[in-house]
Amino acid sequence: MIWIAFIFACGTTSSTPAEPKPAPAKVATVAISPQVLEALKTADAADGTEDKVATKCSGCALGMDGDPAHVLQVEDYSLHLCSSMCKDYFSKDISGNLEKLIN
């Protein structure tokens, strides 16, 4: 009896659905003016490393640490925002918000 129960228990599959995969980062289409390009470079350099990854939150004017879970791709730059709220706000006017970083 124990053997039959063991086979049955091992042969069952979990009915728990797999965890959803995180959504890919939004790739923003932004008109790259000289001001926007300068702002991307400013955001990239804010963490002390120029690697096209801005780890300081551009939405908070580079004051807070960003989170890779809230990333936006703009051209070949990755902008880590601090929260989903900041990412949503920043996404509404990426070009304008980037330009605010250098003004």
N, CA, C and O atoms as a printed pandas DataFrame, in Angstrom:
     atom_number atom_name residue_name chain_id  residue_number  x_coord  y_coord  z_coord
0              1         N          MET        A               1    0.815   -1.209    0.000
1              2        CA          MET        A               1    0.000    0.000    0.000
2              3         C          MET        A               1    0.849    1.261    0.000
3              4         O          MET        A               1    0.560    2.214   -0.723
4              5         N          ILE        A               2    1.878    1.261    0.798
5              6        CA          ILE        A               2    2.729    2.444    0.877
6              7         C          ILE        A               2    3.390    2.683   -0.476
7              8         O          ILE        A               2    3.499    3.826   -0.921
8              9         N          TRP        A               3    3.829    1.616   -1.128
9             10        CA          TRP        A               3    4.492    1.724   -2.418
10            11         C          TRP        A               3    3.566    2.350   -3.460
11            12         O          TRP        A               3    4.011    3.209   -4.221
12            13         N          ILE        A               4    2.333    1.962   -3.518
13            14        CA          ILE        A               4    1.361    2.501   -4.469
14            15         C          ILE        A               4    1.140    3.983   -4.199
15            16         O          ILE        A               4    1.082    4.775   -5.140
16            17         N          ALA        A               5    1.016    4.370   -2.950
17            18        CA          ALA        A               5    0.823    5.774   -2.609
18            19         C          ALA        A               5    2.045    6.585   -3.010
19            20         O          ALA        A               5    1.912    7.719   -3.471
20            21         N          PHE        A               6    3.249    6.011   -2.836
21            22        CA          PHE        A               6    4.476    6.712   -3.187
22            23         C          PHE        A               6    4.541    6.950   -4.698
23            24         O          PHE        A               6    4.890    8.046   -5.134
24            25         N          ILE        A               7    4.212    5.945   -5.488
25            26        CA          ILE        A               7    4.225    6.092   -6.942
26            27         C          ILE        A               7    3.197    7.127   -7.366
27            28         O          ILE        A               7    3.479    7.963   -8.226
28            29         N          PHE        A               8    2.035    7.085   -6.788
29            30        CA          PHE        A               8    0.983    8.040   -7.140
30            31         C          PHE        A               8    1.410    9.460   -6.782
31            32         O          PHE        A               8    1.208   10.390   -7.564
32            33         N          ALA        A               9    1.996    9.624   -5.609
33            34        CA          ALA        A               9    2.409   10.959   -5.170
34            35         C          ALA        A               9    3.530   11.500   -6.047
35            36         O          ALA        A               9    3.543   12.689   -6.365
36            37         N          CYS        A              10    4.461   10.655   -6.439
37            38        CA          CYS        A              10    5.583   11.118   -7.268
38            39         C          CYS        A              10    5.156   11.358   -8.703
39            40         O          CYS        A              10    5.789   12.138   -9.415
40            41         N          GLY        A              11    4.109   10.708   -9.131
41            42        CA          GLY        A              11    3.668   10.843  -10.512
42            43         C          GLY        A              11    2.762   12.032  -10.747
43            44         O          GLY        A              11    2.461   12.358  -11.895
44            45         N          THR        A              12    2.324   12.682   -9.695
45            46        CA          THR        A              12    1.433   13.818   -9.887
46            47         C          THR        A              12    2.238   15.057  -10.212
47            48         O          THR        A              12    3.397   15.189   -9.819
48            49         N          THR        A              13    1.624   15.936  -10.915
49            50        CA          THR        A              13    2.269   17.215  -11.233
50            51         C          THR        A              13    1.592   18.319  -10.455
51            52         O          THR        A              13    0.424   18.213  -10.081
52            53         N          SER        A              14    2.309   19.335  -10.227
53            54        CA          SER        A              14    1.779   20.476   -9.487
54            55         C          SER        A              14    0.780   21.216  -10.348
55            56         O          SER        A              14    1.003   21.399  -11.545
56            57         N          SER        A              15   -0.318   21.644   -9.753
57            58        CA          SER        A              15   -1.298   22.432  -10.487
58            59         C          SER        A              15   -1.043   23.925  -10.315
59            60         O          SER        A              15   -1.815   24.754  -10.796
60            61         N          THR        A              16    0.044   24.261   -9.627
61            62        CA          THR        A              16    0.388   25.664   -9.437
62            63         C          THR        A              16    0.973   26.208  -10.730
63            64         O          THR        A              16    1.920   25.631  -11.264
64            65         N          PRO        A              17    0.427   27.310  -11.248
65            66        CA          PRO        A              17    0.964   27.850  -12.498
66            67         C          PRO        A              17    2.374   28.391  -12.302
67            68         O          PRO        A              17    2.744   28.821  -11.210
68            69         N          ALA        A              18    3.138   28.361  -13.360
69            70        CA          ALA        A              18    4.504   28.877  -13.307
70            71         C          ALA        A              18    4.475   30.374  -13.049
71            72         O          ALA        A              18    3.540   31.068  -13.448
72            73         N          GLU        A              19    5.513   30.863  -12.372
73            74        CA          GLU        A              19    5.593   32.292  -12.110
74            75         C          GLU        A              19    5.753   33.024  -13.427
75            76         O          GLU        A              19    6.500   32.582  -14.300
76            77         N          PRO        A              20    5.047   34.155  -13.580
77            78        CA          PRO        A              20    5.172   34.891  -14.841
78            79         C          PRO        A              20    6.562   35.492  -14.983
79            80         O          PRO        A              20    7.170   35.919  -14.002
80            81         N          LYS        A              21    7.051   35.519  -16.206
81            82        CA          LYS        A              21    8.343   36.128  -16.471
82            83         C          LYS        A              21    8.170   37.644  -16.479
83            84         O          LYS        A              21    7.130   38.148  -16.904
84            85         N          PRO        A              22    9.189   38.377  -16.010
85            86        CA          PRO        A              22    9.066   39.831  -16.029
86            87         C          PRO        A              22    8.947   40.340  -17.461
87            88         O          PRO        A              22    9.540   39.782  -18.385
88            89         N          ALA        A              23    8.179   41.400  -17.629
89            90        CA          ALA        A              23    8.002   41.990  -18.949
90            91         C          ALA        A              23    9.315   42.600  -19.407
91            92         O          ALA        A              23   10.068   43.145  -18.599
92            93         N          PRO        A              24    9.590   42.509  -20.701
93            94        CA          PRO        A              24   10.826   43.125  -21.186
94            95         C          PRO        A              24   10.767   44.636  -21.006
95            96         O          PRO        A              24    9.691   45.231  -20.955
96            97         N          ALA        A              25   11.929   45.232  -20.912
97            98        CA          ALA        A              25   12.006   46.676  -20.730
98            99         C          ALA        A              25   11.395   47.376  -21.937
99           100         O          ALA        A              25   11.546   46.931  -23.075
100          101         N          LYS        A              26   10.718   48.454  -21.672
101          102        CA          LYS        A              26   10.124   49.245  -22.731
102          103         C          LYS        A              26   11.235   49.954  -23.493
103          104         O          LYS        A              26   12.082   50.620  -22.898
104          105         N          VAL        A              27   11.224   49.808  -24.793
105          106        CA          VAL        A              27   12.196   50.513  -25.619
106          107         C          VAL        A              27   11.526   51.790  -26.092
107          108         O          VAL        A              27   10.560   51.758  -26.854
108          109         N          ALA        A              28   12.051   52.906  -25.630
109          110        CA          ALA        A              28   11.441   54.185  -25.931
110          111         C          ALA        A              28   11.951   54.722  -27.258
111          112         O          ALA        A              28   13.141   54.655  -27.565
112          113         N          THR        A              29   11.023   55.252  -28.028
113          114        CA          THR        A              29   11.393   55.932  -29.246
114          115         C          THR        A              29   11.374   57.420  -28.935
115          116         O          THR        A              29   10.314   58.016  -28.743
116          117         N          VAL        A              30   12.545   58.001  -28.888
117          118        CA          VAL        A              30   12.683   59.402  -28.514
118          119         C          VAL        A              30   13.480   60.095  -29.606
119          120         O          VAL        A              30   14.465   59.561  -30.116
120          121         N          ALA        A              31   13.036   61.288  -29.950
121          122        CA          ALA        A              31   13.810   62.079  -30.902
122          123         C          ALA        A              31   15.108   62.476  -30.209
123          124         O          ALA        A              31   15.087   63.177  -29.197
124          125         N          ILE        A              32   16.220   62.034  -30.746
125          126        CA          ILE        A              32   17.503   62.290  -30.105
126          127         C          ILE        A              32   18.052   63.632  -30.591
127          128         O          ILE        A              32   18.754   63.723  -31.598
128          129         N          SER        A              33   17.706   64.643  -29.845
129          130        CA          SER        A              33   18.255   65.965  -30.098
130          131         C          SER        A              33   19.584   66.051  -29.353
131          132         O          SER        A              33   19.861   65.201  -28.507
132          133         N          PRO        A              34   20.392   67.030  -29.637
133          134        CA          PRO        A              34   21.644   67.180  -28.879
134          135         C          PRO        A              34   21.393   67.308  -27.372
135          136         O          PRO        A              34   22.192   66.832  -26.566
136          137         N          GLN        A              35   20.275   67.955  -26.992
137          138        CA          GLN        A              35   19.955   68.106  -25.571
138          139         C          GLN        A              35   19.612   66.761  -24.932
139          140         O          GLN        A              35   20.037   66.483  -23.811
140          141         N          VAL        A              36   18.851   65.931  -25.635
141          142        CA          VAL        A              36   18.489   64.611  -25.110
142          143         C          VAL        A              36   19.728   63.734  -25.006
143          144         O          VAL        A              36   19.904   63.031  -24.011
144          145         N          LEU        A              37   20.583   63.766  -26.012
145          146        CA          LEU        A              37   21.813   62.981  -25.969
146          147         C          LEU        A              37   22.699   63.427  -24.811
147          148         O          LEU        A              37   23.289   62.592  -24.125
148          149         N          GLU        A              38   22.796   64.726  -24.592
149          150        CA          GLU        A              38   23.572   65.244  -23.461
150          151         C          GLU        A              38   22.971   64.793  -22.137
151          152         O          GLU        A              38   23.698   64.451  -21.205
152          153         N          ALA        A              39   21.646   64.791  -22.056
153          154        CA          ALA        A              39   20.973   64.349  -20.826
154          155         C          ALA        A              39   21.213   62.861  -20.582
155          156         O          ALA        A              39   21.414   62.453  -19.439
156          157         N          LEU        A              40   21.194   62.048  -21.631
157          158        CA          LEU        A              40   21.483   60.619  -21.476
158          159         C          LEU        A              40   22.906   60.421  -20.969
159          160         O          LEU        A              40   23.149   59.572  -20.112
160          161         N          LYS        A              41   23.839   61.197  -21.492
161          162        CA          LYS        A              41   25.225   61.107  -21.026
162          163         C          LYS        A              41   25.340   61.553  -19.571
163          164         O          LYS        A              41   26.094   60.961  -18.798
164          165         N          THR        A              42   24.595   62.594  -19.194
165          166        CA          THR        A              42   24.588   63.073  -17.805
166          167         C          THR        A              42   24.045   61.998  -16.875
167          168         O          THR        A              42   24.622   61.728  -15.822
168          169         N          ALA        A              43   22.929   61.386  -17.270
169          170        CA          ALA        A              43   22.327   60.327  -16.458
170          171         C          ALA        A              43   23.266   59.139  -16.333
171          172         O          ALA        A              43   23.376   58.535  -15.266
172          173         N          ASP        A              44   23.941   58.807  -17.423
173          174        CA          ASP        A              44   24.881   57.683  -17.419
174          175         C          ASP        A              44   26.057   57.954  -16.488
175          176         O          ASP        A              44   26.492   57.055  -15.768
176          177         N          ALA        A              45   26.567   59.158  -16.491
177          178        CA          ALA        A              45   27.754   59.493  -15.691
178          179         C          ALA        A              45   27.436   59.729  -14.216
179          180         O          ALA        A              45   28.354   59.787  -13.398
180          181         N          ALA        A              46   26.174   59.865  -13.861
181          182        CA          ALA        A              46   25.796   60.208  -12.475
182          183         C          ALA        A              46   26.242   59.173  -11.455
183          184         O          ALA        A              46   26.438   59.508  -10.286
184          185         N          ASP        A              47   26.406   57.926  -11.870
185          186        CA          ASP        A              47   26.840   56.884  -10.928
186          187         C          ASP        A              47   28.354   56.691  -10.934
187          188         O          ASP        A              47   28.880   55.799  -10.268
188          189         N          GLY        A              48   29.049   57.541  -11.696
189          190        CA          GLY        A              48   30.501   57.466  -11.713
190          191         C          GLY        A              48   31.078   56.519  -12.754
191          192         O          GLY        A              48   32.298   56.398  -12.869
192          193         N          THR        A              49   30.221   55.848  -13.512
193          194        CA          THR        A              49   30.674   54.907  -14.536
194          195         C          THR        A              49   29.935   55.195  -15.833
195          196         O          THR        A              49   28.705   55.209  -15.863
196          197         N          GLU        A              50   30.671   55.420  -16.886
197          198        CA          GLU        A              50   30.043   55.655  -18.186
198          199         C          GLU        A              50   29.971   54.340  -18.950
199          200         O          GLU        A              50   30.910   53.951  -19.645
200          201         N          ASP        A              51   28.821   53.657  -18.804
201          202        CA          ASP        A              51   28.620   52.349  -19.419
202          203         C          ASP        A              51   27.263   52.223  -20.101
203          204         O          ASP        A              51   26.829   51.121  -20.438
204          205         N          LYS        A              52   26.600   53.350  -20.301
205          206        CA          LYS        A              52   25.267   53.437  -20.915
206          207         C          LYS        A              52   24.200   52.778  -20.052
207          208         O          LYS        A              52   23.159   52.354  -20.554
208          209         N          VAL        A              53   24.464   52.695  -18.750
209          210        CA          VAL        A              53   23.482   52.231  -17.775
210          211         C          VAL        A              53   23.406   53.287  -16.678
211          212         O          VAL        A              53   24.364   53.498  -15.935
212          213         N          ALA        A              54   22.261   53.943  -16.591
213          214        CA          ALA        A              54   22.057   54.961  -15.562
214          215         C          ALA        A              54   21.432   54.284  -14.353
215          216         O          ALA        A              54   20.251   53.938  -14.380
216          217         N          THR        A              55   22.210   54.089  -13.291
217          218        CA          THR        A              55   21.703   53.400  -12.106
218          219         C          THR        A              55   21.083   54.353  -11.099
219          220         O          THR        A              55   20.473   53.908  -10.127
220          221         N          LYS        A              56   21.226   55.655  -11.312
221          222        CA          LYS        A              56   20.535   56.644  -10.485
222          223         C          LYS        A              56   19.232   56.989  -11.190
223          224         O          LYS        A              56   19.196   57.074  -12.417
224          225         N          CYS        A              57   18.172   57.185  -10.436
225          226        CA          CYS        A              57   16.846   57.425  -11.004
226          227         C          CYS        A              57   16.795   58.777  -11.714
227          228         O          CYS        A              57   16.945   59.829  -11.094
228          229         N          SER        A              58   16.582   58.721  -13.010
229          230        CA          SER        A              58   16.449   59.947  -13.792
230          231         C          SER        A              58   15.152   60.675  -13.475
231          232         O          SER        A              58   15.080   61.896  -13.613
232          233         N          GLY        A              59   14.141   59.952  -13.057
233          234        CA          GLY        A              59   12.864   60.557  -12.699
234          235         C          GLY        A              59   12.943   61.378  -11.436
235          236         O          GLY        A              59   12.188   62.337  -11.272
236          237         N          CYS        A              60   13.837   61.026  -10.545
237          238        CA          CYS        A              60   14.047   61.774   -9.299
238          239         C          CYS        A              60   15.252   62.705   -9.437
239          240         O          CYS        A              60   15.888   63.061   -8.445
240          241         N          ALA        A              61   15.560   63.095  -10.675
241          242        CA          ALA        A              61   16.678   63.988  -10.976
242          243         C          ALA        A              61   17.996   63.415  -10.462
243          244         O          ALA        A              61   18.855   64.157   -9.985
244          245         N          LEU        A              62   18.155   62.093  -10.559
245          246        CA          LEU        A              62   19.386   61.374  -10.237
246          247         C          LEU        A              62   19.721   61.371   -8.757
247          248         O          LEU        A              62   20.869   61.131   -8.382
248          249         N          GLY        A              63   18.745   61.631   -7.921
249          250        CA          GLY        A              63   18.988   61.660   -6.484
250          251         C          GLY        A              63   18.882   60.306   -5.810
251          252         O          GLY        A              63   19.566   60.057   -4.817
252          253         N          MET        A              64   18.051   59.438   -6.323
253          254        CA          MET        A              64   17.829   58.136   -5.685
254          255         C          MET        A              64   18.433   57.032   -6.536
255          256         O          MET        A              64   18.639   57.199   -7.738
256          257         N          ASP        A              65   18.713   55.910   -5.904
257          258        CA          ASP        A              65   19.172   54.748   -6.651
258          259         C          ASP        A              65   18.016   54.175   -7.458
259          260         O          ASP        A              65   16.890   54.083   -6.969
260          261         N          GLY        A              66   18.301   53.796   -8.683
261          262        CA          GLY        A              66   17.305   53.152   -9.517
262          263         C          GLY        A              66   17.252   51.661   -9.224
263          264         O          GLY        A              66   18.082   51.125   -8.491
264          265         N          ASP        A              67   16.269   51.010   -9.804
265          266        CA          ASP        A              67   16.054   49.582   -9.599
266          267         C          ASP        A              67   15.976   48.919  -10.973
267          268         O          ASP        A              67   15.181   49.350  -11.808
268          269         N          PRO        A              68   16.768   47.896  -11.229
269          270        CA          PRO        A              68   16.716   47.228  -12.532
270          271         C          PRO        A              68   15.335   46.670  -12.882
271          272         O          PRO        A              68   15.064   46.381  -14.048
272          273         N          ALA        A              69   14.469   46.516  -11.893
273          274        CA          ALA        A              69   13.113   46.036  -12.162
274          275         C          ALA        A              69   12.272   47.109  -12.852
275          276         O          ALA        A              69   11.229   46.805  -13.431
276          277         N          HIS        A              70   12.724   48.361  -12.792
277          278        CA          HIS        A              70   11.987   49.483  -13.383
278          279         C          HIS        A              70   12.887   50.186  -14.398
279          280         O          HIS        A              70   13.270   51.341  -14.212
280          281         N          VAL        A              71   13.214   49.479  -15.458
281          282        CA          VAL        A              71   14.172   49.996  -16.437
282          283         C          VAL        A              71   13.461   50.438  -17.714
283          284         O          VAL        A              71   12.490   49.821  -18.150
284          285         N          LEU        A              72   13.959   51.502  -18.289
285          286        CA          LEU        A              72   13.532   51.958  -19.605
286          287         C          LEU        A              72   14.750   51.934  -20.519
287          288         O          LEU        A              72   15.842   52.338  -20.120
288          289         N          GLN        A              73   14.560   51.468  -21.728
289          290        CA          GLN        A              73   15.613   51.510  -22.732
290          291         C          GLN        A              73   15.356   52.729  -23.601
291          292         O          GLN        A              73   14.280   52.855  -24.187
292          293         N          VAL        A              74   16.318   53.620  -23.692
293          294        CA          VAL        A              74   16.232   54.783  -24.563
294          295         C          VAL        A              74   17.477   54.737  -25.433
295          296         O          VAL        A              74   18.598   54.893  -24.949
296          297         N          GLU        A              75   17.260   54.518  -26.732
297          298        CA          GLU        A              75   18.374   54.284  -27.649
298          299         C          GLU        A              75   19.173   53.106  -27.107
299          300         O          GLU        A              75   18.604   52.036  -26.889
300          301         N          ASP        A              76   20.461   53.267  -26.885
301          302        CA          ASP        A              76   21.248   52.164  -26.339
302          303         C          ASP        A              76   21.608   52.396  -24.873
303          304         O          ASP        A              76   22.584   51.840  -24.370
304          305         N          TYR        A              77   20.819   53.215  -24.198
305          306        CA          TYR        A              77   20.995   53.486  -22.772
306          307         C          TYR        A              77   19.905   52.763  -21.978
307          308         O          TYR        A              77   18.763   52.660  -22.426
308          309         N          SER        A              78   20.269   52.268  -20.805
309          310        CA          SER        A              78   19.305   51.685  -19.868
310          311         C          SER        A              78   19.160   52.649  -18.706
311          312         O          SER        A              78   20.133   52.973  -18.025
312          313         N          LEU        A              79   17.945   53.100  -18.488
313          314        CA          LEU        A              79   17.663   54.014  -17.382
314          315         C          LEU        A              79   16.927   53.253  -16.288
315          316         O          LEU        A              79   15.806   52.791  -16.502
316          317         N          HIS        A              80   17.539   53.119  -15.129
317          318        CA          HIS        A              80   16.911   52.438  -14.000
318          319         C          HIS        A              80   16.160   53.480  -13.180
319          320         O          HIS        A              80   16.764   54.401  -12.629
320          321         N          LEU        A              81   14.855   53.331  -13.103
321          322        CA          LEU        A              81   14.027   54.222  -12.310
322          323         C          LEU        A              81   13.788   53.594  -10.946
323          324         O          LEU        A              81   13.900   52.377  -10.798
324          325         N          CYS        A              82   13.462   54.401   -9.954
325          326        CA          CYS        A              82   13.366   53.893   -8.584
326          327         C          CYS        A              82   12.078   53.120   -8.304
327          328         O          CYS        A              82   12.049   52.281   -7.404
328          329         N          SER        A              83   11.022   53.388   -9.057
329          330        CA          SER        A              83    9.738   52.731   -8.770
330          331         C          SER        A              83    8.897   52.676  -10.041
331          332         O          SER        A              83    9.216   53.327  -11.036
332          333         N          SER        A              84    7.839   51.906  -10.000
333          334        CA          SER        A              84    6.939   51.839  -11.151
334          335         C          SER        A              84    6.227   53.174  -11.346
335          336         O          SER        A              84    5.929   53.558  -12.476
336          337         N          MET        A              85    5.955   53.878  -10.258
337          338        CA          MET        A              85    5.310   55.184  -10.347
338          339         C          MET        A              85    6.222   56.179  -11.075
339          340         O          MET        A              85    5.772   56.925  -11.945
340          341         N          CYS        A              86    7.484   56.177  -10.715
341          342        CA          CYS        A              86    8.459   57.062  -11.342
342          343         C          CYS        A              86    8.623   56.683  -12.821
343          344         O          CYS        A              86    8.717   57.559  -13.681
344          345         N          LYS        A              87    8.658   55.395  -13.107
345          346        CA          LYS        A              87    8.797   54.929  -14.487
346          347         C          LYS        A              87    7.605   55.360  -15.325
347          348         O          LYS        A              87    7.770   55.818  -16.455
348          349         N          ASP        A              88    6.404   55.216  -14.776
349          350        CA          ASP        A              88    5.199   55.629  -15.504
350          351         C          ASP        A              88    5.217   57.126  -15.789
351          352         O          ASP        A              88    4.919   57.556  -16.903
352          353         N          TYR        A              89    5.568   57.917  -14.778
353          354        CA          TYR        A              89    5.632   59.370  -14.953
354          355         C          TYR        A              89    6.689   59.729  -15.990
355          356         O          TYR        A              89    6.423   60.510  -16.904
356          357         N          PHE        A              90    7.873   59.168  -15.855
357          358        CA          PHE        A              90    8.989   59.487  -16.738
358          359         C          PHE        A              90    8.672   59.084  -18.173
359          360         O          PHE        A              90    9.070   59.778  -19.109
360          361         N          SER        A              91    7.965   57.978  -18.360
361          362        CA          SER        A              91    7.629   57.464  -19.690
362          363         C          SER        A              91    6.699   58.385  -20.471
363          364         O          SER        A              91    6.689   58.352  -21.702
364          365         N          LYS        A              92    5.931   59.192  -19.781
365          366        CA          LYS        A              92    4.959   60.064  -20.454
366          367         C          LYS        A              92    5.629   61.135  -21.308
367          368         O          LYS        A              92    5.070   61.548  -22.324
368          369         N          ASP        A              93    6.813   61.591  -20.915
369          370        CA          ASP        A              93    7.545   62.604  -21.678
370          371         C          ASP        A              93    9.042   62.376  -21.482
371          372         O          ASP        A              93    9.722   63.158  -20.817
372          373         N          ILE        A              94    9.532   61.313  -22.060
373          374        CA          ILE        A              94   10.928   60.934  -21.855
374          375         C          ILE        A              94   11.869   62.045  -22.293
375          376         O          ILE        A              94   12.779   62.424  -21.556
376          377         N          SER        A              95   11.652   62.556  -23.473
377          378        CA          SER        A              95   12.532   63.590  -24.001
378          379         C          SER        A              95   12.526   64.828  -23.098
379          380         O          SER        A              95   13.587   65.343  -22.744
380          381         N          GLY        A              96   11.347   65.300  -22.730
381          382        CA          GLY        A              96   11.229   66.484  -21.859
382          383         C          GLY        A              96   11.829   66.237  -20.488
383          384         O          GLY        A              96   12.502   67.110  -19.940
384          385         N          ASN        A              97   11.592   65.056  -19.928
385          386        CA          ASN        A              97   12.141   64.749  -18.602
386          387         C          ASN        A              97   13.655   64.617  -18.641
387          388         O          ASN        A              97   14.336   65.017  -17.697
388          389         N          LEU        A              98   14.190   64.060  -19.722
389          390        CA          LEU        A              98   15.639   63.982  -19.849
390          391         C          LEU        A              98   16.256   65.373  -19.953
391          392         O          LEU        A              98   17.288   65.648  -19.341
392          393         N          GLU        A              99   15.629   66.238  -20.721
393          394        CA          GLU        A              99   16.159   67.592  -20.884
394          395         C          GLU        A              99   16.181   68.351  -19.560
395          396         O          GLU        A              99   17.027   69.223  -19.363
396          397         N          LYS        A             100   15.262   68.029  -18.653
397          398        CA          LYS        A             100   15.245   68.694  -17.332
398          399         C          LYS        A             100   16.505   68.367  -16.522
399          400         O          LYS        A             100   16.884   69.122  -15.627
400          401         N          LEU        A             101   17.146   67.248  -16.837
401          402        CA          LEU        A             101   18.345   66.843  -16.099
402          403         C          LEU        A             101   19.523   67.789  -16.344
403          404         O          LEU        A             101   20.409   67.917  -15.499
404          405         N          ILE        A             102   19.528   68.442  -17.491
405          406        CA          ILE        A             102   20.661   69.309  -17.796
406          407         C          ILE        A             102   20.323   70.794  -17.708
407          408         O          ILE        A             102   21.193   71.639  -17.918
408          409         N          ASN        A             103   19.096   71.115  -17.405
409          410        CA          ASN        A             103   18.686   72.529  -17.281
410          411         C          ASN        A             103   18.751   73.005  -15.866
411          412         O          ASN        A             103   18.441   74.164  -15.590
